[in-house]
Amino acid sequence: MEVLVTGGLGYIGSELVPLLDRDDRVDRVTVMDDLSLGSPRSLKGSLTETVDFRRGDVREYGDVESAMRESDTVVHLAAVTGASSTHDRREETFDINHDGTENVLTAAGKLGVDNVVFASSCNLYGRAASTDLDETVDPDPINPYAETKFEGEGLLREAMEEYGFDGTALRMATNYGDAPGVRFNLVVNTFVFRALTDRALTVYGDGSNWRPFIHVKDAARAYAHAALAPDDWDRVVYNVGSNEGNFQIADIAELVSEEVAPVDVTYLEDEHPGPSYHVNFDRIAETGYETEWTLREGVRDLASAFRPSASAE
Protein backbone atom coordinates (compact mmCIF):
# COMPACT_ATOMS: atom_id res chain seq x y z
CA MET A 1 0.00 0.00 0.00
CA GLU A 2 0.94 3.66 -0.28
CA VAL A 3 0.77 5.81 2.84
CA LEU A 4 0.58 9.59 3.25
CA VAL A 5 1.79 11.09 6.53
CA THR A 6 0.79 14.72 7.06
CA GLY A 7 3.05 16.61 9.43
CA GLY A 8 5.58 13.86 8.82
CA LEU A 9 8.60 15.98 9.75
CA GLY A 10 7.40 16.37 13.33
CA TYR A 11 8.30 14.47 16.48
CA ILE A 12 6.19 11.36 15.92
CA GLY A 13 6.59 11.51 12.16
CA SER A 14 10.37 11.32 12.48
CA GLU A 15 9.92 7.84 14.01
CA LEU A 16 6.86 6.79 12.01
CA VAL A 17 8.13 7.43 8.47
CA PRO A 18 11.15 5.08 8.64
CA LEU A 19 9.03 2.53 10.51
CA LEU A 20 6.50 2.49 7.68
CA ASP A 21 9.20 2.45 5.03
CA ARG A 22 10.77 -0.67 6.55
CA ASP A 23 7.45 -2.54 6.51
CA ASP A 24 7.03 -5.02 3.67
CA ARG A 25 3.36 -4.06 3.31
CA VAL A 26 4.27 -0.50 2.31
CA ASP A 27 5.32 0.36 -1.25
CA ARG A 28 5.70 4.11 -0.77
CA VAL A 29 5.51 6.73 1.98
CA THR A 30 4.68 10.33 1.09
CA VAL A 31 5.56 12.94 3.70
CA MET A 32 3.63 16.21 3.58
CA ASP A 33 4.82 19.07 5.77
CA ASP A 34 4.85 22.86 5.52
CA LEU A 35 8.25 23.14 7.30
CA SER A 36 6.85 25.63 9.81
CA LEU A 37 7.63 23.42 12.80
CA GLY A 38 9.11 20.23 11.40
CA SER A 39 12.64 20.18 10.05
CA PRO A 40 14.19 18.25 7.15
CA ARG A 41 16.61 16.79 9.73
CA SER A 42 13.71 14.54 10.75
CA LEU A 43 14.21 12.65 7.46
CA LYS A 44 17.96 12.27 7.89
CA GLY A 45 18.78 8.72 6.89
CA SER A 46 15.18 8.11 5.75
CA LEU A 47 15.11 9.50 2.20
CA THR A 48 15.05 6.16 0.43
CA GLU A 49 13.74 5.49 -3.06
CA THR A 50 10.33 4.78 -1.53
CA VAL A 51 9.99 7.94 0.60
CA ASP A 52 8.77 11.13 -1.07
CA PHE A 53 8.58 14.63 0.41
CA ARG A 54 5.89 17.10 -0.59
CA ARG A 55 5.90 20.58 0.86
CA GLY A 56 2.32 21.59 1.60
CA ASP A 57 -0.06 23.21 4.06
CA VAL A 58 -3.13 21.30 5.27
CA ARG A 59 -5.04 24.61 5.21
CA GLU A 60 -4.68 24.59 1.42
CA TYR A 61 -6.99 21.97 -0.03
CA GLY A 62 -5.05 21.78 -3.29
CA ASP A 63 -1.85 20.92 -1.41
CA VAL A 64 -3.62 18.12 0.44
CA GLU A 65 -5.27 16.57 -2.59
CA SER A 66 -2.07 16.72 -4.63
CA ALA A 67 -0.03 14.99 -1.92
CA MET A 68 -2.72 12.36 -1.30
CA ARG A 69 -3.12 11.10 -4.86
CA GLU A 70 -2.41 7.35 -5.13
CA SER A 71 -2.48 6.94 -1.33
CA ASP A 72 -4.37 4.04 0.20
CA THR A 73 -3.94 5.10 3.81
CA VAL A 74 -3.48 8.49 5.49
CA VAL A 75 -1.95 9.19 8.89
CA HIS A 76 -2.95 12.75 9.77
CA LEU A 77 -0.44 14.15 12.26
CA ALA A 78 -0.23 17.78 11.06
CA ALA A 79 -1.39 20.10 13.83
CA VAL A 80 -0.59 23.00 16.09
CA THR A 81 0.75 21.33 19.23
CA GLY A 82 1.80 22.60 22.64
CA ALA A 83 -1.63 22.65 24.26
CA SER A 84 -1.00 25.43 26.79
CA SER A 85 0.36 27.77 24.10
CA THR A 86 -2.84 27.54 22.06
CA HIS A 87 -4.70 29.85 24.46
CA ASP A 88 -2.84 32.65 22.67
CA ARG A 89 -3.16 31.06 19.21
CA ARG A 90 -6.82 30.15 19.08
CA GLU A 91 -7.57 31.24 15.50
CA GLU A 92 -4.44 29.63 14.06
CA THR A 93 -5.11 26.45 16.05
CA PHE A 94 -8.62 26.12 14.63
CA ASP A 95 -7.45 26.96 11.11
CA ILE A 96 -4.87 24.18 11.12
CA ASN A 97 -6.30 21.57 13.48
CA HIS A 98 -9.97 21.85 12.51
CA ASP A 99 -10.09 23.23 8.97
CA GLY A 100 -6.94 21.34 7.97
CA THR A 101 -8.46 18.09 9.23
CA GLU A 102 -11.60 18.83 7.25
CA ASN A 103 -9.47 19.22 4.11
CA VAL A 104 -7.69 15.92 4.75
CA LEU A 105 -10.96 14.04 5.26
CA THR A 106 -12.62 15.61 2.22
CA ALA A 107 -9.67 14.72 0.01
CA ALA A 108 -9.62 11.18 1.42
CA GLY A 109 -13.28 10.75 0.52
CA LYS A 110 -12.91 12.25 -2.94
CA LEU A 111 -9.83 10.18 -3.80
CA GLY A 112 -11.15 6.88 -2.48
CA VAL A 113 -8.66 6.43 0.37
CA ASP A 114 -9.28 3.21 2.32
CA ASN A 115 -8.22 4.25 5.83
CA VAL A 116 -7.55 7.44 7.79
CA VAL A 117 -5.75 7.47 11.14
CA PHE A 118 -6.29 10.74 13.01
CA ALA A 119 -3.96 12.03 15.71
CA SER A 120 -6.16 12.89 18.67
CA SER A 121 -5.05 13.35 22.27
CA CYS A 122 -5.86 12.35 25.84
CA ASN A 123 -5.54 16.08 26.55
CA LEU A 124 -9.20 16.41 25.64
CA TYR A 125 -10.20 14.84 29.00
CA GLY A 126 -9.33 18.17 30.62
CA ARG A 127 -9.18 18.40 34.41
CA ALA A 128 -10.98 15.25 35.48
CA ALA A 129 -11.64 14.61 39.16
CA SER A 130 -12.11 10.89 38.58
CA THR A 131 -9.40 8.43 37.62
CA ASP A 132 -9.46 5.51 35.19
CA LEU A 133 -10.87 7.55 32.31
CA ASP A 134 -11.87 5.34 29.41
CA GLU A 135 -13.20 6.13 25.94
CA THR A 136 -16.82 6.26 27.17
CA VAL A 137 -16.15 9.32 29.36
CA ASP A 138 -17.36 12.61 27.93
CA PRO A 139 -14.33 14.79 27.09
CA ASP A 140 -13.99 18.20 28.74
CA PRO A 141 -11.39 20.11 26.70
CA ILE A 142 -9.94 23.14 28.47
CA ASN A 143 -7.71 24.60 25.75
CA PRO A 144 -8.06 25.26 22.00
CA TYR A 145 -5.76 22.35 21.15
CA ALA A 146 -7.98 19.86 22.98
CA GLU A 147 -11.15 21.47 21.56
CA THR A 148 -9.91 21.00 18.01
CA LYS A 149 -8.87 17.40 18.65
CA PHE A 150 -12.32 16.57 20.01
CA GLU A 151 -14.02 18.30 17.09
CA GLY A 152 -11.64 16.49 14.72
CA GLU A 153 -12.95 13.17 16.02
CA GLY A 154 -16.44 14.33 15.15
CA LEU A 155 -15.32 15.30 11.66
CA LEU A 156 -13.77 11.85 11.26
CA ARG A 157 -17.01 10.09 12.22
CA GLU A 158 -19.00 12.22 9.78
CA ALA A 159 -16.54 11.56 6.94
CA MET A 160 -16.52 7.81 7.62
CA GLU A 161 -20.30 7.78 7.36
CA GLU A 162 -20.35 9.94 4.23
CA TYR A 163 -17.50 8.34 2.31
CA GLY A 164 -17.35 4.82 3.72
CA PHE A 165 -13.63 4.63 4.51
CA ASP A 166 -12.18 3.09 7.67
CA GLY A 167 -11.05 5.53 10.33
CA THR A 168 -9.48 5.58 13.75
CA ALA A 169 -8.75 8.41 16.18
CA LEU A 170 -5.82 7.73 18.49
CA ARG A 171 -6.11 9.64 21.76
CA MET A 172 -2.41 9.71 22.41
CA ALA A 173 -0.80 9.97 25.83
CA THR A 174 1.88 12.66 26.26
CA ASN A 175 4.97 11.75 24.27
CA TYR A 176 8.54 11.66 25.51
CA GLY A 177 11.84 10.17 24.46
CA ASP A 178 14.63 10.53 21.93
CA ALA A 179 13.82 10.80 18.22
CA PRO A 180 15.22 12.67 15.20
CA GLY A 181 12.51 15.32 15.57
CA VAL A 182 12.54 15.43 19.38
CA ARG A 183 10.55 18.27 20.98
CA PHE A 184 11.48 20.07 24.17
CA ASN A 185 8.14 21.69 24.99
CA LEU A 186 6.99 18.40 26.51
CA VAL A 187 7.34 17.86 30.23
CA VAL A 188 9.58 14.77 30.41
CA ASN A 189 11.96 15.93 27.68
CA THR A 190 12.17 19.41 29.19
CA PHE A 191 12.89 18.01 32.65
CA VAL A 192 15.64 15.74 31.32
CA PHE A 193 17.37 18.58 29.47
CA ARG A 194 17.13 20.93 32.45
CA ALA A 195 18.56 18.27 34.76
CA LEU A 196 21.43 17.65 32.35
CA THR A 197 22.22 21.37 32.32
CA ASP A 198 21.97 21.72 36.12
CA ARG A 199 18.82 23.85 36.16
CA ALA A 200 15.85 23.60 38.47
CA LEU A 201 12.77 21.79 37.23
CA THR A 202 9.78 24.10 36.97
CA VAL A 203 6.41 22.61 37.89
CA TYR A 204 3.31 24.70 37.23
CA GLY A 205 0.85 24.17 40.06
CA ASP A 206 1.49 21.79 42.94
CA GLY A 207 2.55 18.83 40.81
CA SER A 208 -0.44 16.69 41.79
CA ASN A 209 -2.01 16.65 38.33
CA TRP A 210 -2.02 13.31 36.52
CA ARG A 211 -0.81 12.58 32.98
CA PRO A 212 -0.32 9.40 30.99
CA PHE A 213 2.99 9.17 29.13
CA ILE A 214 4.11 7.15 26.10
CA HIS A 215 7.50 6.83 24.45
CA VAL A 216 7.56 8.36 20.97
CA LYS A 217 8.69 5.03 19.49
CA ASP A 218 5.65 3.33 21.02
CA ALA A 219 3.46 6.13 19.68
CA ALA A 220 4.85 5.62 16.17
CA ARG A 221 4.23 1.87 16.44
CA ALA A 222 0.59 2.52 17.32
CA TYR A 223 0.08 4.75 14.28
CA ALA A 224 1.78 2.20 12.03
CA HIS A 225 -0.34 -0.62 13.43
CA ALA A 226 -3.60 1.30 12.96
CA ALA A 227 -2.56 2.37 9.45
CA LEU A 228 -1.47 -1.04 8.20
CA ALA A 229 -3.89 -3.36 10.04
CA PRO A 230 -7.17 -1.41 10.22
CA ASP A 231 -9.22 -4.58 10.72
CA ASP A 232 -7.61 -4.91 14.16
CA TRP A 233 -8.77 -1.39 15.08
CA ASP A 234 -12.53 -1.65 14.74
CA ARG A 235 -13.44 1.14 17.17
CA VAL A 236 -13.40 4.78 16.12
CA VAL A 237 -11.58 5.99 19.25
CA TYR A 238 -8.74 4.48 21.28
CA ASN A 239 -6.75 5.80 24.21
CA VAL A 240 -3.12 5.03 23.36
CA GLY A 241 -0.69 4.36 26.18
CA SER A 242 -0.49 2.00 29.14
CA ASN A 243 -2.13 1.89 32.55
CA GLU A 244 1.34 1.84 34.11
CA GLY A 245 2.20 5.05 32.27
CA ASN A 246 0.02 7.33 34.42
CA PHE A 247 2.14 9.61 36.61
CA GLN A 248 1.71 12.76 38.67
CA ILE A 249 3.97 15.59 37.50
CA ALA A 250 5.74 15.75 40.87
CA ASP A 251 6.64 12.07 40.45
CA ILE A 252 8.11 12.81 37.02
CA ALA A 253 10.36 15.44 38.57
CA GLU A 254 11.50 12.96 41.22
CA LEU A 255 12.19 10.24 38.65
CA VAL A 256 14.25 12.59 36.47
CA SER A 257 16.19 13.75 39.51
CA GLU A 258 16.98 10.11 40.35
CA GLU A 259 17.94 9.01 36.84
CA VAL A 260 19.66 12.07 35.39
CA ALA A 261 20.98 14.39 38.12
CA PRO A 262 19.76 15.69 41.49
CA VAL A 263 18.09 19.04 40.88
CA ASP A 264 15.83 21.44 42.72
CA VAL A 265 12.14 21.64 41.86
CA THR A 266 10.40 25.03 41.67
CA TYR A 267 6.62 25.23 41.91
CA LEU A 268 4.88 28.17 40.22
CA GLU A 269 1.29 29.28 39.93
CA ASP A 270 -0.19 28.72 36.49
CA GLU A 271 -2.42 31.25 34.74
CA HIS A 272 -4.10 28.39 32.91
CA PRO A 273 -4.04 25.39 35.27
CA GLY A 274 -2.99 22.44 33.19
CA PRO A 275 -5.12 19.39 32.54
CA SER A 276 -5.13 16.44 34.91
CA TYR A 277 -6.28 13.07 33.65
CA HIS A 278 -5.57 9.51 34.77
CA VAL A 279 -6.46 7.33 31.78
CA ASN A 280 -7.56 3.74 31.29
CA PHE A 281 -5.96 1.92 28.34
CA ASP A 282 -7.78 -1.41 28.44
CA ARG A 283 -9.55 -0.98 25.09
CA ILE A 284 -6.37 -0.80 23.04
CA ALA A 285 -5.42 -4.30 24.23
CA GLU A 286 -8.21 -5.57 21.92
CA THR A 287 -6.05 -4.61 18.93
CA GLY A 288 -3.05 -6.67 20.00
CA TYR A 289 -0.96 -3.53 20.47
CA GLU A 290 1.00 -2.86 23.65
CA THR A 291 3.72 -0.44 24.64
CA GLU A 292 7.33 -1.56 25.03
CA TRP A 293 9.07 1.30 26.84
CA THR A 294 8.86 2.27 30.51
CA LEU A 295 9.20 5.91 31.48
CA ARG A 296 12.37 5.21 33.43
CA GLU A 297 13.96 3.50 30.41
CA GLY A 298 12.96 6.40 28.17
CA VAL A 299 14.43 8.98 30.54
CA ARG A 300 17.72 7.06 30.69
CA ASP A 301 17.83 6.72 26.91
CA LEU A 302 17.15 10.41 26.30
CA ALA A 303 19.79 11.46 28.82
CA SER A 304 22.36 9.13 27.24
CA ALA A 305 21.66 10.69 23.83
CA PHE A 306 23.13 13.96 25.12
CA ARG A 307 26.17 12.41 26.77
CA PRO A 308 29.33 11.34 24.93
CA SER A 309 29.52 7.66 24.11
CA ALA A 310 32.11 5.44 25.76
CA SER A 311 34.01 5.16 22.46
CA ALA A 312 34.11 8.96 22.12
CA GLU A 313 35.54 9.25 25.58
Secondary structure as a PSIPRED ss2 file (coil, helix, strand):
# PSIPRED VFORMAT (PSIPRED V4.0)

   1 M C   1.000  0.000  0.000
   2 E E   0.000  0.000  1.000
   3 V E   0.000  0.000  1.000
   4 L E   0.000  0.000  1.000
   5 V E   0.000  0.000  1.000
   6 T E   0.000  0.000  1.000
   7 G C   1.000  0.000  0.000
   8 G C   1.000  0.000  0.000
   9 L C   1.000  0.000  0.000
  10 G C   1.000  0.000  0.000
  11 Y H   0.000  1.000  0.000
  12 I H   0.000  1.000  0.000
  13 G H   0.000  1.000  0.000
  14 S H   0.000  1.000  0.000
  15 E H   0.000  1.000  0.000
  16 L H   0.000  1.000  0.000
  17 V H   0.000  1.000  0.000
  18 P H   0.000  1.000  0.000
  19 L H   0.000  1.000  0.000
  20 L H   0.000  1.000  0.000
  21 D H   0.000  1.000  0.000
  22 R C   1.000  0.000  0.000
  23 D C   1.000  0.000  0.000
  24 D C   1.000  0.000  0.000
  25 R C   1.000  0.000  0.000
  26 V C   1.000  0.000  0.000
  27 D C   1.000  0.000  0.000
  28 R E   0.000  0.000  1.000
  29 V E   0.000  0.000  1.000
  30 T E   0.000  0.000  1.000
  31 V E   0.000  0.000  1.000
  32 M E   0.000  0.000  1.000
  33 D E   0.000  0.000  1.000
  34 D C   1.000  0.000  0.000
  35 L C   1.000  0.000  0.000
  36 S C   1.000  0.000  0.000
  37 L C   1.000  0.000  0.000
  38 G C   1.000  0.000  0.000
  39 S C   1.000  0.000  0.000
  40 P H   0.000  1.000  0.000
  41 R H   0.000  1.000  0.000
  42 S H   0.000  1.000  0.000
  43 L H   0.000  1.000  0.000
  44 K C   1.000  0.000  0.000
  45 G C   1.000  0.000  0.000
  46 S C   1.000  0.000  0.000
  47 L C   1.000  0.000  0.000
  48 T C   1.000  0.000  0.000
  49 E C   1.000  0.000  0.000
  50 T C   1.000  0.000  0.000
  51 V E   0.000  0.000  1.000
  52 D E   0.000  0.000  1.000
  53 F E   0.000  0.000  1.000
  54 R E   0.000  0.000  1.000
  55 R E   0.000  0.000  1.000
  56 G C   1.000  0.000  0.000
  57 D C   1.000  0.000  0.000
  58 V C   1.000  0.000  0.000
  59 R C   1.000  0.000  0.000
  60 E C   1.000  0.000  0.000
  61 Y H   0.000  1.000  0.000
  62 G H   0.000  1.000  0.000
  63 D H   0.000  1.000  0.000
  64 V H   0.000  1.000  0.000
  65 E H   0.000  1.000  0.000
  66 S H   0.000  1.000  0.000
  67 A H   0.000  1.000  0.000
  68 M H   0.000  1.000  0.000
  69 R C   1.000  0.000  0.000
  70 E C   1.000  0.000  0.000
  71 S C   1.000  0.000  0.000
  72 D C   1.000  0.000  0.000
  73 T E   0.000  0.000  1.000
  74 V E   0.000  0.000  1.000
  75 V E   0.000  0.000  1.000
  76 H E   0.000  0.000  1.000
  77 L C   1.000  0.000  0.000
  78 A C   1.000  0.000  0.000
  79 A C   1.000  0.000  0.000
  80 V C   1.000  0.000  0.000
  81 T C   1.000  0.000  0.000
  82 G C   1.000  0.000  0.000
  83 A H   0.000  1.000  0.000
  84 S H   0.000  1.000  0.000
  85 S H   0.000  1.000  0.000
  86 T H   0.000  1.000  0.000
  87 H H   0.000  1.000  0.000
  88 D H   0.000  1.000  0.000
  89 R C   1.000  0.000  0.000
  90 R H   0.000  1.000  0.000
  91 E H   0.000  1.000  0.000
  92 E H   0.000  1.000  0.000
  93 T H   0.000  1.000  0.000
  94 F H   0.000  1.000  0.000
  95 D H   0.000  1.000  0.000
  96 I H   0.000  1.000  0.000
  97 N H   0.000  1.000  0.000
  98 H H   0.000  1.000  0.000
  99 D H   0.000  1.000  0.000
 100 G H   0.000  1.000  0.000
 101 T H   0.000  1.000  0.000
 102 E H   0.000  1.000  0.000
 103 N H   0.000  1.000  0.000
 104 V H   0.000  1.000  0.000
 105 L H   0.000  1.000  0.000
 106 T H   0.000  1.000  0.000
 107 A H   0.000  1.000  0.000
 108 A H   0.000  1.000  0.000
 109 G H   0.000  1.000  0.000
 110 K H   0.000  1.000  0.000
 111 L H   0.000  1.000  0.000
 112 G C   1.000  0.000  0.000
 113 V C   1.000  0.000  0.000
 114 D C   1.000  0.000  0.000
 115 N E   0.000  0.000  1.000
 116 V E   0.000  0.000  1.000
 117 V E   0.000  0.000  1.000
 118 F E   0.000  0.000  1.000
 119 A E   0.000  0.000  1.000
 120 S E   0.000  0.000  1.000
 121 S E   0.000  0.000  1.000
 122 C H   0.000  1.000  0.000
 123 N H   0.000  1.000  0.000
 124 L H   0.000  1.000  0.000
 125 Y H   0.000  1.000  0.000
 126 G C   1.000  0.000  0.000
 127 R E   0.000  0.000  1.000
 128 A C   1.000  0.000  0.000
 129 A C   1.000  0.000  0.000
 130 S C   1.000  0.000  0.000
 131 T C   1.000  0.000  0.000
 132 D C   1.000  0.000  0.000
 133 L E   0.000  0.000  1.000
 134 D C   1.000  0.000  0.000
 135 E C   1.000  0.000  0.000
 136 T C   1.000  0.000  0.000
 137 V C   1.000  0.000  0.000
 138 D C   1.000  0.000  0.000
 139 P C   1.000  0.000  0.000
 140 D C   1.000  0.000  0.000
 141 P C   1.000  0.000  0.000
 142 I C   1.000  0.000  0.000
 143 N C   1.000  0.000  0.000
 144 P H   0.000  1.000  0.000
 145 Y H   0.000  1.000  0.000
 146 A H   0.000  1.000  0.000
 147 E H   0.000  1.000  0.000
 148 T H   0.000  1.000  0.000
 149 K H   0.000  1.000  0.000
 150 F H   0.000  1.000  0.000
 151 E H   0.000  1.000  0.000
 152 G H   0.000  1.000  0.000
 153 E H   0.000  1.000  0.000
 154 G H   0.000  1.000  0.000
 155 L H   0.000  1.000  0.000
 156 L H   0.000  1.000  0.000
 157 R H   0.000  1.000  0.000
 158 E H   0.000  1.000  0.000
 159 A H   0.000  1.000  0.000
 160 M H   0.000  1.000  0.000
 161 E H   0.000  1.000  0.000
 162 E H   0.000  1.000  0.000
 163 Y H   0.000  1.000  0.000
 164 G C   1.000  0.000  0.000
 165 F C   1.000  0.000  0.000
 166 D E   0.000  0.000  1.000
 167 G E   0.000  0.000  1.000
 168 T E   0.000  0.000  1.000
 169 A E   0.000  0.000  1.000
 170 L E   0.000  0.000  1.000
 171 R E   0.000  0.000  1.000
 172 M E   0.000  0.000  1.000
 173 A C   1.000  0.000  0.000
 174 T E   0.000  0.000  1.000
 175 N E   0.000  0.000  1.000
 176 Y E   0.000  0.000  1.000
 177 G C   1.000  0.000  0.000
 178 D C   1.000  0.000  0.000
 179 A C   1.000  0.000  0.000
 180 P C   1.000  0.000  0.000
 181 G C   1.000  0.000  0.000
 182 V C   1.000  0.000  0.000
 183 R C   1.000  0.000  0.000
 184 F C   1.000  0.000  0.000
 185 N C   1.000  0.000  0.000
 186 L C   1.000  0.000  0.000
 187 V H   0.000  1.000  0.000
 188 V H   0.000  1.000  0.000
 189 N H   0.000  1.000  0.000
 190 T H   0.000  1.000  0.000
 191 F H   0.000  1.000  0.000
 192 V H   0.000  1.000  0.000
 193 F H   0.000  1.000  0.000
 194 R H   0.000  1.000  0.000
 195 A H   0.000  1.000  0.000
 196 L H   0.000  1.000  0.000
 197 T C   1.000  0.000  0.000
 198 D C   1.000  0.000  0.000
 199 R C   1.000  0.000  0.000
 200 A C   1.000  0.000  0.000
 201 L E   0.000  0.000  1.000
 202 T E   0.000  0.000  1.000
 203 V E   0.000  0.000  1.000
 204 Y E   0.000  0.000  1.000
 205 G C   1.000  0.000  0.000
 206 D C   1.000  0.000  0.000
 207 G C   1.000  0.000  0.000
 208 S C   1.000  0.000  0.000
 209 N C   1.000  0.000  0.000
 210 W E   0.000  0.000  1.000
 211 R E   0.000  0.000  1.000
 212 P E   0.000  0.000  1.000
 213 F E   0.000  0.000  1.000
 214 I E   0.000  0.000  1.000
 215 H E   0.000  0.000  1.000
 216 V H   0.000  1.000  0.000
 217 K H   0.000  1.000  0.000
 218 D H   0.000  1.000  0.000
 219 A H   0.000  1.000  0.000
 220 A H   0.000  1.000  0.000
 221 R H   0.000  1.000  0.000
 222 A H   0.000  1.000  0.000
 223 Y H   0.000  1.000  0.000
 224 A H   0.000  1.000  0.000
 225 H H   0.000  1.000  0.000
 226 A H   0.000  1.000  0.000
 227 A H   0.000  1.000  0.000
 228 L H   0.000  1.000  0.000
 229 A C   1.000  0.000  0.000
 230 P H   0.000  1.000  0.000
 231 D H   0.000  1.000  0.000
 232 D H   0.000  1.000  0.000
 233 W C   1.000  0.000  0.000
 234 D C   1.000  0.000  0.000
 235 R C   1.000  0.000  0.000
 236 V C   1.000  0.000  0.000
 237 V E   0.000  0.000  1.000
 238 Y E   0.000  0.000  1.000
 239 N E   0.000  0.000  1.000
 240 V E   0.000  0.000  1.000
 241 G C   1.000  0.000  0.000
 242 S C   1.000  0.000  0.000
 243 N H   0.000  1.000  0.000
 244 E H   0.000  1.000  0.000
 245 G H   0.000  1.000  0.000
 246 N E   0.000  0.000  1.000
 247 F E   0.000  0.000  1.000
 248 Q E   0.000  0.000  1.000
 249 I H   0.000  1.000  0.000
 250 A H   0.000  1.000  0.000
 251 D H   0.000  1.000  0.000
 252 I H   0.000  1.000  0.000
 253 A H   0.000  1.000  0.000
 254 E H   0.000  1.000  0.000
 255 L H   0.000  1.000  0.000
 256 V H   0.000  1.000  0.000
 257 S H   0.000  1.000  0.000
 258 E H   0.000  1.000  0.000
 259 E H   0.000  1.000  0.000
 260 V C   1.000  0.000  0.000
 261 A C   1.000  0.000  0.000
 262 P C   1.000  0.000  0.000
 263 V C   1.000  0.000  0.000
 264 D C   1.000  0.000  0.000
 265 V E   0.000  0.000  1.000
 266 T E   0.000  0.000  1.000
 267 Y E   0.000  0.000  1.000
 268 L E   0.000  0.000  1.000
 269 E C   1.000  0.000  0.000
 270 D C   1.000  0.000  0.000
 271 E C   1.000  0.000  0.000
 272 H C   1.000  0.000  0.000
 273 P C   1.000  0.000  0.000
 274 G C   1.000  0.000  0.000
 275 P C   1.000  0.000  0.000
 276 S E   0.000  0.000  1.000
 277 Y C   1.000  0.000  0.000
 278 H C   1.000  0.000  0.000
 279 V E   0.000  0.000  1.000
 280 N C   1.000  0.000  0.000
 281 F C   1.000  0.000  0.000
 282 D C   1.000  0.000  0.000
 283 R H   0.000  1.000  0.000
 284 I H   0.000  1.000  0.000
 285 A H   0.000  1.000  0.000
 286 E H   0.000  1.000  0.000
 287 T H   0.000  1.000  0.000
 288 G C   1.000  0.000  0.000
 289 Y C   1.000  0.000  0.000
 290 E C   1.000  0.000  0.000
 291 T C   1.000  0.000  0.000
 292 E C   1.000  0.000  0.000
 293 W C   1.000  0.000  0.000
 294 T C   1.000  0.000  0.000
 295 L H   0.000  1.000  0.000
 296 R H   0.000  1.000  0.000
 297 E H   0.000  1.000  0.000
 298 G H   0.000  1.000  0.000
 299 V H   0.000  1.000  0.000
 300 R H   0.000  1.000  0.000
 301 D H   0.000  1.000  0.000
 302 L H   0.000  1.000  0.000
 303 A H   0.000  1.000  0.000
 304 S H   0.000  1.000  0.000
 305 A H   0.000  1.000  0.000
 306 F H   0.000  1.000  0.000
 307 R C   1.000  0.000  0.000
 308 P C   1.000  0.000  0.000
 309 S C   1.000  0.000  0.000
 310 A C   1.000  0.000  0.000
 311 S C   1.000  0.000  0.000
 312 A C   1.000  0.000  0.000
 313 E C   1.000  0.000  0.000
